[in-house]
Amino acid sequence: MATLELARIVKTFDQTTILHGIDLQVDDGQFVVFVGPSGCGKSTLLRVIAGLESPTSGEVRIDRQVVNDVSAAHRGCAMVFQSYALYPHMSVYDNMAFGLENAGEPRAQIESKVQAAAKLLRLDALLQRKPTQLSGGQRQRVAIGRAIVREPKLFLFDEPLSNLDAELRVSMRAEIRDLHARLKATMVYVTHDQVEAMTMADKIVVLRAGRVEQVGAPLELYNHPVNTFVAGFIGSPRMNFLPAQLVTGADHPDGAPAPPPGTHTIGLRPEHAVVSEQGPIRMQVDQVEQLGSTSLLHGHVGVDTPFEVVCAGQTTIRGGDSVGIGMPLEHLHWFDAQGLRLDGIGAATRP
């Protein structure tokens, strides 16, 4: 497959800068996911990699070769879009073969590649059907198959599951991850859904307003977010945040020094909060979602600070109840007044 390097990528449209000096290294065979809110620049960055947009400045390197001046058709990238973009009058076979035929590949070679991709994607019994005869998941597999037959250096996915219903998204996530394991391909995947990012990625790139906030393995971002933005974006339900004013410091139970005195933000994930009448804060419960295996409490602490708690199993707590909340020290995240993570010694960790 291929390595990918982005060096100081800037992209400006008219007077508006969309990407602000992006640096990134993607290793051979890695599955990297760009995640962030709408408008953060993740699709623009993918299009720059593909050659569909030219960077205003900076370099795109594939296998250590600068490809800024190489056309999209010759970069060795295959892109799978949110819309399937299949030709409705063509069969599945013809849709997958179309690009190879245009490139003038021998018919026997086209047949071999299409059959191999169809078998890999479990489409071999559907090759003579038209797109209108397929389900949404099958159509997306055809679009992926069209990319596979090109034998690209890089697979690029731009929110490919957004048009599918919830059940299909879950199954297609597993299929794409399994496909990556079998092909051992280098893949870059864009999504706004942090659950997709957590379940699929080897490495996640969190973007905000055209800048990289943090890069790391899924659990690294979950356990050690560098700021309140990443902490609130990664994890579902999102992390709870409480304002805190420390007057004096005290060592943690493990001997590490506490954050220094001052104005801070405490973060606690809903799944780490504990309903306990001996807890240091009280939560006014507004709503309860009974999910069977878990229960999700929605409410607030203080005057109007939102707070959520995930309880194991089912609960007798109801909307209108007031409950105590325990905050295990080992699960607390500390952030400074600017929202940057505080290490044990009180130093702000910057992205």
PAKE-350474 format. One line per 4 residues: number of its first residue (from 1); their letters; for each residue x, y negated, z of C-alpha. Coordinates in Angstrom, 2 decimals. Example, Ala and Ser with C-alpha at 12.3 -4.5 7.8 and 13.67 -1.06 7.14 Angstrom:
<nodes>
1) as) 12.30/4.50/7.80 | 13.67/1.06/7.14
</nodes>
This chain:
<nodes>
1) matl) 0.00/0.00/0.00 | 1.35/-3.46/0.83 | 2.39/-6.03/3.42 | 0.86/-9.50/3.50
5) elar) 2.43/-12.68/4.82 | 0.83/-16.10/5.10 | 3.21/-18.96/5.75 | 1.88/-22.41/6.74
9) ivkt) -1.25/-22.11/4.57 | -3.09/-25.41/4.21 | -6.24/-25.80/2.13 | -7.86/-29.17/1.49
13) fdqt) -11.00/-29.92/-0.51 | -11.11/-33.60/-1.46 | -10.30/-35.33/1.84 | -11.41/-32.44/4.07
17) tilh) -8.83/-29.97/5.39 | -10.32/-26.49/5.81 | -7.18/-24.53/6.77 | -4.53/-26.07/8.99
21) gidl) -1.17/-24.32/8.57 | -2.12/-20.65/8.95 | 0.72/-18.19/9.71 | 0.02/-14.46/9.73
25) qvdd) 1.78/-11.13/9.21 | -0.19/-8.04/8.11 | 1.74/-4.77/8.16 | 1.52/-2.01/5.57
29) gqfv) -1.59/0.11/6.16 | -3.04/-2.19/8.82 | -6.74/-3.01/9.19 | -6.96/-6.72/10.04
33) vfvg) -10.22/-8.52/10.75 | -10.76/-12.28/10.49 | -13.49/-13.32/12.88 | -14.95/-16.63/13.91
37) psgc) -18.07/-18.78/13.73 | -19.56/-20.02/10.48 | -17.42/-22.73/8.90 | -14.19/-21.69/10.61
41) gkst) -12.42/-21.03/7.28 | -12.22/-17.24/7.31 | -13.78/-16.70/3.85 | -11.72/-19.54/2.38
45) llrv) -8.57/-17.89/3.76 | -9.60/-14.57/2.19 | -10.14/-16.29/-1.17 | -6.68/-17.85/-0.93
49) iagl) -5.20/-14.37/-0.39 | -7.18/-13.01/-3.35 | -6.08/-15.85/-5.64 | -9.62/-17.19/-6.08
53) espt) -8.47/-20.41/-4.39 | -5.01/-22.00/-4.52 | -3.47/-23.20/-1.24 | -2.80/-26.91/-1.02
57) sgev) 0.52/-25.98/0.57 | 2.19/-22.93/2.05 | 2.97/-19.49/0.64 | 1.09/-16.22/0.15
61) ridr) 3.46/-13.24/-0.01 | 2.43/-9.70/-0.97 | 5.18/-7.15/-0.47 | 7.50/-10.08/0.28
65) qvvn) 6.90/-11.61/-3.15 | 5.41/-15.12/-3.35 | 2.19/-14.84/-5.39 | 0.95/-18.45/-5.33
69) dvsa) 1.28/-18.68/-9.11 | 0.06/-15.13/-9.80 | -3.54/-14.93/-11.05 | -6.20/-13.09/-9.07
73) ahrg) -6.35/-10.37/-11.75 | -2.65/-9.56/-11.33 | -2.17/-9.75/-7.55 | -3.16/-6.15/-6.93
77) camv) -6.09/-7.12/-4.68 | -9.61/-5.69/-4.86 | -12.40/-7.64/-3.22 | -15.74/-6.38/-1.89
81) fqsy) -18.27/-9.16/-1.46 | -21.32/-9.64/0.74 | -23.53/-9.28/-2.34 | -23.06/-5.96/-4.11
85) alyp) -22.80/-7.68/-7.54 | -23.66/-4.45/-9.38 | -24.83/-4.42/-13.00 | -28.51/-3.36/-12.69
89) hmsv) -28.70/-1.87/-16.22 | -25.66/0.36/-15.67 | -25.42/3.69/-13.87 | -23.31/4.13/-10.75
93) ydnm) -20.63/5.77/-12.90 | -20.57/2.88/-15.37 | -20.47/0.27/-12.61 | -17.42/1.96/-11.09
97) afgl) -15.74/2.51/-14.46 | -16.41/-0.93/-15.93 | -13.24/-2.66/-14.74 | -11.03/0.23/-15.85
101) enag) -12.63/0.29/-19.28 | -12.02/-3.45/-19.67 | -8.39/-2.88/-18.73 | -8.10/-0.28/-21.54
105) epra) -7.33/2.73/-19.38 | -7.62/6.15/-21.08 | -11.05/7.78/-20.77 | -9.67/10.89/-19.02
109) qies) -7.93/8.74/-16.42 | -11.11/6.74/-15.82 | -13.11/9.93/-15.38 | -10.60/11.27/-12.87
113) kvqa) -10.52/8.07/-10.80 | -14.28/7.61/-10.74 | -14.94/11.23/-9.78 | -12.33/11.09/-7.01
117) aakl) -13.75/7.85/-5.58 | -17.32/9.15/-5.83 | -16.39/12.28/-3.91 | -14.60/10.24/-1.25
121) lrld) -17.68/8.05/-0.79 | -20.24/10.86/-1.14 | -21.64/9.35/-4.33 | -20.89/12.27/-6.63
125) allq) -24.56/13.34/-6.77 | -25.67/9.77/-7.57 | -23.42/8.87/-10.49 | -26.23/8.75/-13.05
129) rkpt) -28.60/6.65/-10.97 | -29.17/2.92/-11.47 | -28.58/0.49/-8.56 | -32.35/0.00/-8.10
133) qlsg) -32.62/3.70/-7.23 | -30.12/3.39/-4.37 | -30.39/2.32/-0.73 | -28.52/-0.72/0.53
137) gqrq) -25.80/1.42/2.07 | -25.37/3.41/-1.15 | -25.08/0.21/-3.17 | -22.38/-1.07/-0.85
141) rvai) -20.52/2.23/-1.26 | -20.66/1.76/-5.03 | -19.13/-1.70/-4.61 | -16.38/-0.19/-2.46
145) grai) -15.88/2.59/-5.01 | -15.42/-0.01/-7.73 | -12.57/-1.42/-5.64 | -11.03/2.01/-4.90
149) vrep) -10.71/3.05/-8.55 | -8.48/0.04/-9.19 | -5.93/1.48/-6.69 | -5.17/-1.97/-5.29
153) klfl) -2.35/-3.01/-2.99 | -4.82/-4.85/-0.75 | -8.50/-4.30/-0.04 | -10.30/-7.53/0.83
157) fdep) -13.80/-7.41/2.36 | -15.92/-10.57/2.67 | -18.74/-9.84/5.14 | -19.74/-6.67/3.24
161) lsnl) -22.32/-5.49/5.78 | -24.27/-8.72/6.31 | -27.09/-7.70/3.98 | -27.69/-4.34/5.67
165) dael) -30.10/-3.60/8.50 | -28.75/-2.91/11.98 | -28.75/0.89/11.72 | -27.00/0.87/8.35
169) rvsm) -24.38/-1.60/9.62 | -23.44/0.80/12.39 | -23.05/3.76/10.03 | -21.20/1.71/7.39
173) raei) -18.75/0.42/10.02 | -17.83/4.02/10.76 | -17.61/4.86/7.05 | -15.27/1.97/6.25
177) rdlh) -13.07/2.78/9.25 | -12.96/6.44/8.16 | -12.14/5.35/4.61 | -9.23/3.30/5.91
181) arlk) -7.89/6.29/7.82 | -8.08/8.52/4.72 | -6.64/6.00/2.26 | -4.07/4.58/4.71
185) atmv) -4.70/1.32/2.88 | -3.95/-2.25/3.89 | -7.30/-3.93/4.49 | -8.33/-7.47/5.40
189) yvth) -11.94/-7.82/6.51 | -13.96/-10.98/7.20 | -16.93/-11.04/9.56 | -18.71/-13.38/11.95
193) dqve) -19.77/-10.35/14.02 | -17.34/-9.76/16.89 | -18.76/-6.24/17.45 | -17.61/-5.32/13.92
197) amtm) -14.21/-6.82/14.72 | -13.85/-4.93/18.00 | -14.89/-1.56/16.59 | -13.01/-1.66/13.28
201) adki) -9.79/-3.64/13.62 | -6.22/-2.66/14.35 | -5.62/-6.40/14.73 | -8.08/-9.28/15.11
205) vvlr) -7.43/-12.84/13.98 | -9.75/-15.28/15.78 | -10.26/-18.50/13.80 | -11.80/-21.80/14.83
209) agrv) -12.03/-24.91/12.65 | -9.33/-23.66/10.28 | -6.82/-22.75/12.97 | -5.74/-19.43/14.46
213) eqvg) -6.74/-19.28/18.12 | -5.33/-15.81/18.88 | -4.05/-12.70/17.11 | -3.95/-9.30/18.76
217) aple) -5.40/-5.82/19.22 | -9.10/-5.76/20.17 | -8.54/-4.88/23.83 | -5.72/-7.41/24.11
221) lynh) -8.15/-10.17/23.15 | -10.84/-8.74/25.43 | -8.55/-8.40/28.46 | -6.27/-11.41/27.92
225) pvnt) -8.03/-14.16/25.93 | -5.75/-17.20/25.59 | -8.55/-19.73/26.05 | -12.23/-20.10/26.81
229) fvag) -13.15/-20.08/23.11 | -11.69/-16.60/22.54 | -12.99/-15.42/25.91 | -16.51/-16.51/25.00
233) figs) -16.38/-15.22/21.43 | -14.94/-11.74/22.07 | -17.21/-9.52/24.13 | -20.96/-8.95/24.10
237) prmn) -22.70/-10.34/26.07 | -20.32/-13.33/26.16 | -18.19/-14.11/29.19 | -19.71/-16.14/32.04
241) flpa) -17.95/-19.40/32.92 | -18.14/-21.15/36.26 | -16.52/-24.47/37.22 | -14.16/-24.18/40.16
245) qlvt) -12.29/-26.72/42.27 | -9.36/-25.16/44.11 | -8.21/-27.19/47.08 | -5.36/-24.91/48.19
249) gadh) -3.77/-21.88/46.57 | -3.59/-18.40/48.10 | -1.87/-15.28/46.86 | -3.91/-12.61/45.10
253) pdga) -4.15/-9.23/46.84 | -1.45/-7.83/44.53 | 0.98/-10.50/45.72 | 0.88/-12.65/42.59
257) papp) 0.46/-16.37/43.27 | -2.99/-17.84/42.68 | -3.62/-20.64/40.17 | -2.54/-24.05/41.49
261) pgth) -4.98/-26.43/43.16 | -7.12/-28.48/40.77 | -10.09/-28.27/38.43 | -10.39/-24.87/36.73
265) tigl) -12.87/-22.60/35.01 | -13.45/-19.06/36.24 | -14.44/-16.45/33.66 | -16.21/-13.19/34.51
269) rpeh) -17.65/-10.78/31.99 | -21.27/-9.71/32.60 | -20.24/-6.05/32.78 | -17.77/-6.86/35.59
273) avvs) -20.21/-8.87/37.74 | -21.75/-6.90/40.63 | -25.18/-7.37/42.18 | -24.42/-7.59/45.90
277) eqgp) -26.10/-9.51/48.71 | -22.61/-10.04/50.15 | -21.48/-11.74/46.93 | -20.08/-15.30/47.07
281) irmq) -22.62/-16.78/44.64 | -26.34/-16.44/44.08 | -28.04/-16.00/40.73 | -31.60/-17.01/39.96
285) vdqv) -32.90/-14.32/37.58 | -34.98/-15.69/34.70 | -35.41/-12.59/32.53 | -34.50/-8.89/32.63
289) eqlg) -33.86/-6.74/29.56 | -34.43/-3.05/30.33 | -32.31/-1.18/27.77 | -32.57/2.26/29.37
293) stsl) -28.92/3.10/29.92 | -28.22/-0.47/31.09 | -30.15/-3.52/32.25 | -29.23/-7.08/31.31
297) lhgh) -30.05/-9.87/33.76 | -30.36/-13.39/32.34 | -30.36/-16.31/34.73 | -28.37/-19.17/36.17
301) vgvd) -26.27/-20.10/39.17 | -26.21/-23.50/40.80 | -28.43/-26.02/39.07 | -28.21/-24.86/35.47
305) tpfe) -25.03/-22.84/34.78 | -26.06/-19.86/32.59 | -25.09/-16.46/33.96 | -25.63/-12.87/32.81
309) vvca) -25.08/-9.53/34.50 | -25.00/-6.03/32.99 | -26.24/-3.40/35.45 | -25.73/0.33/34.94
313) gqtt) -28.97/2.23/34.42 | -32.40/0.80/35.19 | -33.21/-1.83/37.80 | -36.10/-2.99/39.95
317) irgg) -34.92/-6.62/39.72 | -37.44/-8.87/38.02 | -37.57/-12.39/36.65 | -37.95/-14.87/39.51
321) dsvg) -35.74/-12.87/41.91 | -32.66/-14.36/43.54 | -29.70/-12.00/43.88 | -26.19/-12.20/45.26
325) igmp) -23.32/-11.70/42.80 | -19.98/-10.12/43.62 | -16.94/-11.27/41.62 | -14.14/-8.65/41.74
329) lehl) -10.80/-10.49/41.87 | -9.16/-8.07/39.42 | -11.69/-9.04/36.75 | -11.52/-12.83/37.12
333) hwfd) -10.07/-14.93/34.30 | -8.69/-18.36/35.17 | -8.55/-21.28/32.74 | -7.27/-24.83/33.23
337) aqgl) -9.19/-28.04/32.64 | -8.36/-27.85/28.90 | -9.69/-24.29/28.65 | -6.27/-22.61/28.39
341) rldg) -5.61/-19.35/30.18 | -3.70/-19.53/33.43 | -1.12/-16.85/34.13 | -0.49/-15.58/37.64
345) igaa) 2.11/-18.29/38.21 | -0.27/-20.97/37.00 | 1.34/-21.63/33.62 | -1.08/-22.31/30.78
349) trp) -0.82/-19.75/27.98 | -1.13/-21.39/24.57 | -1.93/-19.65/21.24
</nodes>
